[in-house]
Amino acid sequence: MKIAVLTMTFNNNYGGYLQSYALIETLKKLGHEPMLLFVQSNDLSLKTKFKKYLKRYFLSYVTTRWKNERFKNIIEKNTKYFVDRYIIPKTDPIYSFDDFKKYGDKFDAYIVGSDQVWRPTMYKYIDRAFFDFVINPKAILLSYAPSFGLDKWEFTPEQTSKFKKQIKRFKAVSVRENSGVLLCKNNFGINVQHVLDPTMLLEKDDYDKIIKQENESDFNGELLSYILDETHDKKYLEELIVSTLGLKPYSINVKSKDPNEDIEKQIYPTVTSWLKGFDNAKYVVTDSFHGCVFSIIFNKPFIVYGNKSRGMARFNSILKIFGLEDRLVLNKSDINIEKIQSQIDWKKINLILNKYKVRSKNFLIDNLQ
């Protein structure tokens, strides 16, 4: 079956790259022919923008655009490599609704997900995420693990009314968080299934394989620190883990997001080196949802500092599945040595993972026929 996959624009988000890769690879393993709808973050194509500003802003626009694109290509060279080599096949870049319409009748099935593709404040193509561009009446429409990001409803009344009608075209709906099950029930009036993030559908060996293919080097340390939003309390947590367990910290983050810094410091590490960071770790400290996910996949003990600004529903849901709520801290008063030293029963965790993996894959198998 030819399947179109619609997900978030990447924007140097490692979890975003890997969930897209994982869903496409899973569909291939199930015998399908998936293709990523390669949506770009730009509202308009360069050609359209050029025409729009040609008369008034010609010189300044072209100069600025050239500089921005040049730096962007350098900064994103490693992540772009992963997209080019591993997230395949893809459509031509999609910039507009007209571009979406080109693919409205070219596939047997359309899947939206995963990540926060159903969070209107995070995804500007929200109408497309309910397949308003699909005109093939025989096409199967599915959602696989989209996230609302929060446990509250962010859609306007107008959006709710519109999407409630559109979602009735779906053969089946699944969501990534348990809170999303209730949101769909209360606002769309439908029953949906709770499934795993796509990254958890693959085996650890699948990730080891691409790490080895890229010949990634080992990190010099044992404590992986993957922090998206630095704070004094998160630094305190890292330092307490270092002093308690005697581990040397290392980071897999981009060194700087400051545009005034040396451009070499702004280059994002490769996606496979990001994975290698989890493989090498003896312990992980993170404030990232996918930091939690890959700690579980690689069976690494971890502490997660709840990232309230990015949405807590994601953390609460994944930790509840595995009975790992005690790995979460929300403020400095939650941080203590006992929590850091507490053990994780990985045999139990892996049994839960395998059970949910079968259930999640069956959602795809049962509905893609």
C-alpha positions in Angstrom: 0.0 0.0 0.0 1.3 3.5 -0.9 1.1 5.6 2.2 1.7 9.3 2.8 3.1 10.3 6.2 2.5 13.9 7.4 4.3 15.0 10.5 5.9 18.1 12.1 8.5 20.2 10.2 11.9 19.2 11.6 13.5 22.4 12.8 16.6 20.7 14.2 14.5 18.6 16.6 16.2 15.2 17.1 13.0 13.6 18.4 11.3 14.9 15.3 13.8 13.4 13.0 13.8 10.0 14.7 10.0 9.6 15.1 9.6 10.3 11.4 12.4 7.9 10.6 10.9 5.2 12.9 7.4 5.4 11.6 8.5 5.2 7.9 10.8 2.3 8.7 8.1 0.5 10.6 5.7 0.9 7.7 8.4 -0.5 5.4 8.8 -3.5 7.7 5.0 -4.1 7.5 5.3 -4.4 3.7 4.1 -0.9 2.7 5.5 1.9 0.5 5.6 5.0 2.7 6.6 8.4 1.6 7.1 11.5 3.8 5.1 14.6 2.8 8.2 16.9 3.0 6.6 20.0 4.6 8.8 23.0 5.0 8.7 25.6 7.7 8.5 28.5 5.2 5.0 29.8 4.5 5.8 30.5 0.9 8.3 29.2 -1.6 11.4 31.3 -2.3 10.0 31.9 -5.8 6.8 33.4 -4.4 8.6 35.5 -1.9 11.0 36.8 -4.6 8.1 37.9 -6.7 6.3 39.5 -3.8 9.2 41.7 -2.7 11.0 42.2 -6.1 10.0 45.8 -6.6 10.3 47.1 -3.1 13.0 45.1 -1.3 15.1 43.7 -4.1 18.6 44.3 -2.9 18.1 44.0 0.8 15.9 41.0 0.5 18.3 39.0 -1.8 21.3 39.9 0.4 19.6 38.9 3.6 18.1 35.8 2.1 21.4 34.7 0.8 23.2 35.2 4.1 20.4 33.5 6.1 20.3 30.5 3.7 24.1 30.2 3.7 24.3 30.1 7.5 21.3 27.8 7.8 22.9 25.3 5.4 26.1 25.3 7.5 24.3 25.0 10.8 22.0 22.3 9.6 24.4 20.3 7.5 24.5 17.3 9.9 20.8 17.1 10.4 20.1 17.6 6.7 22.4 14.7 6.0 20.2 12.4 8.2 17.1 13.5 6.4 18.7 13.0 3.0 20.1 9.6 3.7 17.7 8.0 6.2 14.2 9.6 5.9 13.4 8.3 2.5 11.5 8.4 0.2 10.2 12.0 0.4 8.0 14.2 -1.8 9.3 17.4 -3.3 9.4 20.2 -0.6 5.9 21.4 0.3 5.5 25.1 1.0 1.8 25.9 0.5 -1.7 24.5 0.3 -1.3 24.3 -3.5 1.7 22.1 -2.9 -0.3 19.8 -0.6 -3.1 19.5 -3.2 -0.7 17.9 -5.6 -0.7 14.8 -3.3 -4.4 14.7 -2.5 -5.1 11.6 -4.6 -1.8 10.0 -5.1 -1.8 7.5 -2.1 -3.8 4.6 -0.9 -3.5 5.8 2.7 -2.6 8.9 4.6 -1.2 8.9 8.2 -0.7 12.0 10.4 1.7 11.8 13.3 3.6 11.7 15.4 4.8 14.5 17.6 2.8 17.7 18.4 1.2 17.9 15.0 -2.3 18.4 16.6 -1.1 21.3 18.8 -2.3 24.4 17.0 0.2 26.7 18.6 3.0 24.4 17.5 1.9 23.4 14.0 0.9 26.1 11.5 -0.4 23.5 9.0 -3.0 22.4 11.5 -5.8 22.2 8.8 -3.6 19.9 6.7 -3.1 17.7 9.8 -6.8 16.7 9.4 -6.3 16.0 5.7 -8.5 18.7 4.2 -6.4 18.4 1.1 -7.1 14.7 0.5 -9.7 14.2 -2.3 -9.3 10.5 -2.9 -12.6 9.1 -1.5 -11.2 5.6 -1.2 -8.0 6.6 0.7 -7.6 5.3 4.2 -7.1 8.2 6.7 -5.3 7.4 10.0 -3.6 9.2 12.8 -0.7 7.5 14.5 0.4 9.0 17.8 -0.2 12.7 17.2 0.1 14.8 20.3 -1.9 17.7 21.6 1.1 18.6 23.8 -1.0 19.6 26.7 -3.9 18.0 28.7 -6.1 21.0 27.9 -7.9 21.9 24.7 -6.3 24.6 22.6 -8.5 24.6 19.5 -10.8 27.5 18.9 -14.6 26.7 18.7 -14.4 27.2 14.9 -11.5 24.8 14.6 -13.2 22.2 16.9 -16.3 22.3 14.7 -14.3 22.0 11.5 -12.0 19.2 12.6 -14.8 17.3 14.3 -16.4 16.9 10.8 -13.0 16.1 9.2 -12.0 13.5 11.7 -15.2 11.5 10.9 -13.4 10.6 7.6 -10.7 8.8 9.5 -10.8 5.0 9.5 -9.2 5.0 13.0 -7.6 7.5 15.3 -4.7 6.9 17.8 -2.9 9.4 20.0 0.4 9.5 21.9 -0.8 10.6 25.3 -3.5 9.1 27.6 -4.7 12.7 28.1 -5.3 12.8 24.3 -7.8 10.0 24.6 -9.9 12.1 26.9 -9.5 15.2 24.7 -10.8 13.4 21.7 -13.7 11.9 23.6 -14.8 15.2 25.1 -14.3 17.4 22.1 -14.6 15.2 19.0 -17.0 12.7 20.5 -14.9 9.7 19.3 -13.1 6.8 21.0 -9.4 6.6 20.1 -6.5 4.3 20.9 -3.4 5.2 23.0 -0.2 4.1 21.3 3.5 4.4 21.7 5.7 7.1 20.1 6.9 5.7 16.8 10.5 5.6 18.0 9.5 2.8 20.4 8.3 0.7 17.5 11.8 0.0 16.4 14.3 -2.2 18.4 17.4 -0.8 20.0 19.3 -2.9 17.4 17.8 -0.8 14.7 19.4 2.3 16.2 22.7 0.5 16.9 22.8 -0.4 13.2 22.7 3.2 11.9 25.1 4.4 14.7 27.6 1.8 13.4 27.0 2.7 9.7 28.0 6.3 10.5 31.0 5.1 12.6 30.2 7.4 15.5 32.9 8.0 18.1 32.5 7.3 21.8 31.9 10.2 24.2 34.3 11.0 26.9 32.1 10.6 30.0 29.3 8.5 31.6 26.6 11.0 32.5 24.6 12.2 29.5 23.2 15.7 30.0 20.5 16.5 27.4 18.9 19.7 28.6 16.8 21.9 26.2 16.2 24.8 28.5 19.0 25.4 31.0 18.1 26.6 34.5 20.0 26.9 37.8 17.9 24.0 39.3 18.7 21.7 36.3 22.4 22.5 36.7 22.1 21.7 40.4 20.5 18.3 39.6 23.3 17.5 37.1 26.0 18.4 39.7 24.3 16.4 42.4 24.2 13.3 40.1 27.9 13.9 39.3 28.9 14.1 43.0 26.6 11.2 44.1 27.5 8.7 41.4 31.0 9.9 40.5 30.2 10.2 36.8 31.8 12.5 34.3 29.1 14.6 32.4 28.9 15.1 28.6 26.4 16.8 26.3 24.9 16.0 23.0 23.4 19.4 22.5 24.4 22.0 19.9 27.0 24.1 21.6 25.3 27.5 21.1 22.1 28.9 19.6 23.4 32.4 19.8 23.6 33.8 16.2 26.4 36.0 17.3 28.6 33.1 18.3 31.2 31.5 16.1 29.3 29.5 13.4 31.1 26.3 14.2 29.5 26.3 17.7 26.1 26.6 16.1 26.3 23.5 14.0 24.0 20.8 15.2 25.6 17.4 15.9 24.7 14.5 13.8 21.5 12.5 14.6 23.5 9.3 15.0 25.9 11.0 17.4 22.9 12.0 19.4 21.9 8.3 19.5 25.4 7.4 20.4 25.2 9.6 23.4 22.4 7.4 24.8 24.3 4.2 23.9 27.4 5.4 25.8 25.6 6.7 28.9 25.6 5.1 32.3 23.0 7.6 33.4 20.9 10.3 31.8 19.6 13.7 33.0 17.2 15.4 30.7 14.2 17.7 30.4 13.2 16.3 27.0 10.3 14.0 26.1 12.4 12.1 23.6 15.3 12.1 26.1 13.0 10.0 28.3 12.0 7.8 25.4 15.5 7.0 24.4 16.7 6.4 27.9 14.0 3.7 28.1 14.9 2.3 24.7 18.6 2.0 25.6 17.8 0.9 29.2 19.6 3.8 30.8 18.8 5.0 34.3 17.5 8.6 34.1 16.0 11.6 35.9 13.8 13.9 33.9 13.2 17.5 35.0 9.6 18.3 33.9 9.6 20.9 31.1 6.4 22.8 31.9 6.8 25.4 29.2 6.9 22.6 26.6 3.9 20.6 28.0 3.8 18.1 30.9 1.2 15.8 29.4 3.8 14.1 27.3 6.1 13.3 30.3 3.2 12.2 32.6 1.9 9.8 29.9 5.1 8.1 29.0 6.2 7.7 32.6 2.8 6.3 33.7 3.0 3.6 31.0 6.1 2.2 32.5 5.5 3.0 36.2 8.4 5.4 36.2 6.7 8.4 37.7 9.3 8.5 40.4 11.9 9.5 37.8 10.3 12.9 37.4 11.2 16.1 39.3 9.4 19.4 39.0 11.4 21.7 41.2 14.5 21.8 43.4 12.7 20.4 46.4 12.0 17.1 44.5 15.7 16.5 44.0 17.3 14.1 46.4 20.0 11.5 46.6 17.6 8.6 47.2 15.8 9.4 43.9 19.1 9.6 42.0 20.3 6.2 43.5 17.0 4.4 43.0 17.2 1.4 40.6 15.0 0.6 37.6 13.8 -2.9 36.9 14.6 -3.1 33.2 13.3 -6.6 32.8 9.9 -5.3 33.9 10.2 -2.2 31.8 11.1 -4.2 28.7 8.1 -6.5 29.1 5.8 -3.5 29.3 7.5 -2.0 26.2 7.1 -5.2 24.2 3.4 -5.5 25.2 2.7 -1.9 24.1 4.8 -2.3 21.0 2.6 -5.2 19.8 -0.6 -3.3 20.6 0.7 -0.2 18.7 1.9 -2.1 15.7 -1.4 -4.0 15.5 -3.2 -0.6 15.3 -1.3 0.0 12.0 -1.7 -3.6 10.8 -5.4 -3.8 11.4 -6.2 -0.5 9.8 -4.0 -0.6 6.8 -5.9 -3.3 5.0 
